[in-house]
Amino acid sequence: MTDSMAKLLKVGSLLLLLVLALLFPFIAGNSTYVTIAIFAFGFAAAATGWNVFSGYTGYIALGHAAYYGIGGYTLAILCQHWHIAGGWIPFLLVPLAGLVAAVFSVPLGAIALRTRRHTFVVVTIATFFILQLMSYNLRGLTNGSSGIDFPLITDWGINIPGISFADFYVLPFYYVALALTLVALAVSWFVRNSKFGLGLLAIRDDEDRALGLGVRTGPSKLFAFVISAFFAGAAGALLSYYIGGVQPTFTFDALFDVAIALMVFFGGIGTLAGPILGALVLESVQKYSATVFTQGGGGVYLIIYGALFLVVVLLLPQGVIPSLSILWNKYVLRRIEPTDAAEDTSAGTPGAGPVGDRLPRVNEGASA
Amino acid sequence: MLLELRNVVAGYDGGDVLKGVNLPVLEGSITCIVGPNGAGKSTVLRAVSGLLRPRVGEILFEGRNIAGMSPRHVLELGIAQVPQNHSLFNDMTVRENVRLGAFLLNDHAQVNRALAYVEDLFPIVRERAHDKAGSLSGGQQRLVEFARCLMLNPKLILLDEPSMGLDPRTLKAVFDTISVMHASGRTILLVEQNVKTGLGAASHGVVMESGRVRLIGTSGEILHHPEIGRLYLGGALAGA
């Protein structure tokens, strides 16, 4: 397969996936499945953002539930104070909620990033608990443990014949969640292919060495942290709006951090598609199991999570995407090798082909 | 004089490693620092490259004191370092690693010109461009490290034990490359455990012991100094 064919196949597959995602609500034909997809894409956006920081820099942050919570509360407070009715307008404020989370992340990230590795993880967890505590105690702003309800959506202003209000209700949320995921993916791709991203990867491998090469490690890490907080905040705003309210316990939810970290590890940390795959699989499994296994306090998904992880750890230890990529490369190499061996018969002849024509240069002999 | 260390005292949490180092590096020379383990050879390079801030003293580069400057600033001035051990980022491709050498440059055209230059000098950079750096052999990794350090067209190159872990054939190839880099007008400050190889390639030599410079001279003078053997067999230089 030539390079251009492989590229064409890749672009074609991506377009097909996009069309499938766009048509999914109509293919599914059931608002329960669309609801599951809303959460899956919301988490996919947050996980992709988290991967821009933790996946690319190697700093594992376990406090992004704080920014998810800030996003949710920001949208709820704005709707309450500006008397915004339920409908389309809150969607327009989702990026603003993400920005507020990003602004909060600047000082919090700057403090946390003064530390490294395990200490960093502990500091990020601490910031989450501080903010959760604040959401309980700043009653004038957050309404304490009662939380804040979003305005009810009674009419979208659009009537499509043959689609009931109940069926249409989920569609705007679905498409906004999908759009947020696509934006997160685009940002992740842009970062990965930029000089800034190269610096982040260097930090992940060896921060001191990166510093020695002129990478501004501090500002780079902080900027990636802020990007990840933005997407956590935007996802928090969108999903809280869909749930219908914010409340300290479930809007600032420690399990959010565990969930997005697991999603990214499952799909492949530091990869582009890994976080999305992880979120789509794990969040769907969780939500679907919650609808199917109604007994047992909704904990069945944890057993399924466990089983899935066992399979991945045993068979695909680097996460699904990197492991499959390695297997694919091995398969391609196995198919190519016999042809190469046949072509190599002329390689030993001096002057034959490109090897013989090559001028003596400085990599000759360095084969140890 | 391109570089001069004047009474440099520097170290880590455990105390001073350099205890008043005075060291001149002539422009256009290959200066090789030798000495037993713990002499402070690598610490000299870390202090020059900005990775370690000296507690006392001056580091003059082209007459300007660079002691305590950030590594980024030192790079901007034209000093590049190839650290000890394999310093490539194993999970990145060869090209990404080499591009990191020009991280300070914002002009794409300039980066591409630098890349073309090092690809011509080190064909392996082009041939293995999309391979992971971790898949290269030790000698090949050294060459890619050299290519990376040339991306900013430095005036002074700091090489920390380039012979480490290489077999004799590869060692020769690596030192031939050092000669090529030197011939293109660069000054080289080299740290070596392998006295014969290091001083054999150098024009000047420096012997360090216990954080101080003990001998300075041409490489021939140092190589044949009667005290060198004693120093490496566990003794100390006369007058130390």
Interface residues (C-beta under 8 A of the other chain):
Chain A: K195 L198 G199 L201 A202 D205 D206 D208 R209 A210 L211 G212 L213 G214 V215 R216 R358 R361 V362 N363 E364 G365 A366 S367 A368
Chain B: S49 G50 L51 P71 R72 L75 E76 Q81 P83 S87 F89 N90 D91 M92 E96 R99 L100 G101 F103 L104 D120 L121 F122 P123 I124 E127 S137 G138 G139 Q140 R142 L143 R148 L166 D167 R169 T170 K172 A173 V174 D176 T177 V180
